[in-house]
Amino acid sequence: MFGVMTKQTEQQVARAKRVGFFIAEHTITPAIPRVTALAGQVTTLIGETETEGSNQVQGFGDFRGGSGTRAEMARALQKRLREIGRTARALPRDQYPGVREQFLVPNSLRYQQTIDTGHAFIAAIGPIKAAFVERAYPVDFDEQLSDQIAAFEAATQRKELGAQKRRGGTSGLGVTLKKAKEAIDELHAILSVYYRDSNPALFAVWKTAVRVHVPAAIPSSSSSSSPPGGGSGSSAPALASAASLSPNRAGGETDAAAIEPRVNGKGGVLVG
């Protein structure tokens, strides 16, 4: 999920932290060695989840950053390669035989093809560099091209490493939370026995701490609106009741003019 914890993962991490807080605040005397060992495991695992969650987010950021930067760099590098290719193809064939074929650039280049083409151009430029300099290229244009390729390769590496870091954080979270759940389940079994009779009030607090808290869903605005044409929130029945109870000016009788006649014939003529 776009480099962030899922809601279920967040709930499990929050549960582990609540358990850690509870044990830190309520020391058992005399100590129960197994509880102490499990509490230490939970504390360690909480730290691991924070590291793995950070790796997940940071890796996703590196992945996205590398992807965006790489796309821009690819366009700029391909533009530079095509410029060099046009110049090479315009060189006199009799003075530079076979050079035109060394600087061909396909219409469409994948990222790795862009890198490979760049390295091939640098190798081919060496013997005829002077021809490019004579044609308005800076003296260090080949070095600039080399730097541009290196920067593009670095962006590619950043993207790949970001993807690996993100994946490692996600996978690590799953493993760590599984271990945390096993430790917490064992703690729950021990502390339920310990607190149930000795301290019922604290047992209730423990049960709240160890429970997975699922946030209540926020009702949508449409759920509070009245259904059209009826229901307890509809104004139609109220208006009908008000009309039926409204007296006319003569007193007591329902105003016939306020009642719409029933039309069941043609042209508004009542039948029967």
N, C-alpha and C positions, 0 to 999 in steps of 0.2 A: 504493500500500500504506500506508494510514493515516499518510501523512506521513513515512515513513522510507525510507531507502535499501533497495533489494532486496539480497539476498545477492550477486547477480551484480555489482551496482554497487559494493558494498563491496569485492569482490575486485578489481575494476578500479582502484579508488582505492588500495587497499593495494599493488597492483603498481606503480602510478606512484610511490608514496612509496618503495618499495624501490629502484626505479631511481634516484630522486633521491639516496637515501642512498649507493648504490654509487658513483655518479659523484662525489659530494662527497668520499668517502673515498679514492677511487683516481684521483688526478690523472694525466692523460696528459701526458708530457713527451717531445718537444715537443708542444704542444697541437694537436689536430686541429680546425680552425675549425668544421667542420660539427657535430662532436660538441658543442663548446661552445655553438653556437647551439641545437641540439636540447635540450641539457640545460637551458638557460635557459627554453625553451618549456615543458618538463615541470614545472619549478619553478613557473612562473607558473600553469600549468593546475592544479597541485595546490592552490594558494591559491584558485583559482576554485571548485574542487569543494567545498572546505570552506565557502566563502561560500554556495554554492548549496544544499549540504546543510543548512546552518543556516536558510536561507530556507524550505526545504521543511518542516522541523520546526516552525519558528516560525509559518509560514503555516497549517499544520494546527492548531496550538494556537489561533491567532486564530480560525480557522474554527469549531472546536469550541466555543471560549469564547463567540464571538458567537452561535452557534446556541443554546447553552444559556441564555445571558442573555436573548436575544431572545424565546425561548419564555415565560420567566417574565414579562418585561415586557409581552408581548402580552396575557397573561391579566389582568394587573393593569390595563392600559389599557382593555381591553374591559369589565372590570368597572366602571371609572370611567365610561365612556361610557354604559353601560346605566343606571347610577345617575342620571346627568344626564338621560338620556332619560325615565326614569320620572317624574322631577320635572317636566320640561317637559310631559309628557302630562297631568299632574294639574293644570296651571294652568287657570284658568277660560277657556273658549273666548271668552266675550264680551269679556274684557279683553285676551286675547292671541290674536287670530285668526290662524290659519295657523301658529302656533308648534309645535303638536303634530307637524305634518308635517316640520318642520325638524330634529327630534331623533329620527327613527326609526333604530333600530339593528337590522340583520338578525340572525337567529338565529345565523348562521355568518359569520365575518369572516376573510378572508385577511389576511395581514400588510399588504399595500399598502392594502387596503380599510380596515384599522384606522387607518392613518396618514391616509388621505383623510377618513375620518369624523371623526377628531379635529380636523383643520384646519377642517372644515365647522362643527363644534360651536363652536369658538372664535369663528368669524366670526358665528355666530348668537347667541351668548351676549351679545355687546356691548350691543345695544339693551335687553335685558331682564335684565341682570346683577342689578339690584336685586331682582328677583323671586326669584332664587336665594338671595341673601344673606338675604332675609326668611324663607327656609325652611331656615335652619340651615347654609348653605354659608359657608365663610370668605370674607372680602373678596377675598382673592387666589386664589380657587379656579381662576379662569381662567388665571392665571399658572402655577399648579401643574400644570394640565392641559397647558399649552404646554411646560413643562419635561419632563413625562413623555413627551410625543410626541417631543421632541428627543432624549431619552435612548434611546428606542426606535429612532429613525432612526440614531443613532450605533452602536447594537449591530448593526443591519442592515448598516451600512457596514463595520463591523469584520469581520463574517462574509464579506462579498463580497471585501474587500481581502485577507483571509486566504486565501480560495480562490484568488485571483489570485497571491498570493505563493507559495503552495504549488505551484501549477501552473508558475509561472515557475522555481522552484527545480528541479522535476522535469525540465522541458524543458531548462533550462540544463545540468543534469548530463549529460543525454544528448549534447548538442552538445560539451561540454567533454571528456567521456571519449572521444568519437570522435576529437577532435583529439589528445588524449594518446596514444591507441592508435597513431595514424599516426606520431607523433614517436618513440614507443618502438619501433615496428617498424623504423623507419629506423635508430635507434640500434643495435638488435640486429643489423641487417645489417652495420653498420660495425664494431662492437666484436667481433663473431664473427670477422671477418677479422683484426682487430688482435690479439686475445688468443689465438686458436687455436694459433698457432705460437710466439709470443713468451712467453706465460705460460699454459700449459695449466691450472695450478691456479686462477688467477684467472678463467680462462674458465669453469671449472666453477661458481665462485661467481656469476659474471654470469648464467649460465643459470638458476641457482636464483632470482636476483633478478628476472629478466624473466619467469619462468614465472607463470602465473595459479595461485594456490594454492587448491584446493578442499578445505575441511575434510572430514575423513573422517566418515562417518555413524556415529553412536553406536548400537550394536546394542541392540535392544529386549530387555527382560528375558525376553520369551517365547521368544526365539531360543535362550536357554541352557537352557530347561527341556526335560525329556525328553518325547518324544511318548508319548501314552498307549498302553499295551498292547504296547510293543516298542521296537526301536532299541537303540543301544549303551548308552543311559543307562537303559534300562528294567530294573527289578529282577526282572521275571517270569522271564526265562531263567535268571538266577542262582539264583533260588529253585527253579526246576525242576531245575537241575543239582544243587543241594545236596540236594534230596529224593531224586534218583536215586542219589546216592552215599552216602546215609546208611545205615549198617548197622543191622540190628536187634540185639536183645539176645542172640539165639542165635548171632550172629556170621556176617558175610559176606553174608547174603541181604538183599534189599530188603524192608522192612517192608510187607507186603501191606495192612495196615490204613491205611497212609498214602496208598495209591493209590485215587483215587475210581473206582468201577466205571463202565463205559460203559453208558449206558441208551439202548436203541434200540427198546424195546417199550412197551406200555401199562402203566401202573402200576408202572414201574420194573423190569419183568421183562426179563431178557436174552433175546434171540432168537438162535438159531443156536449 
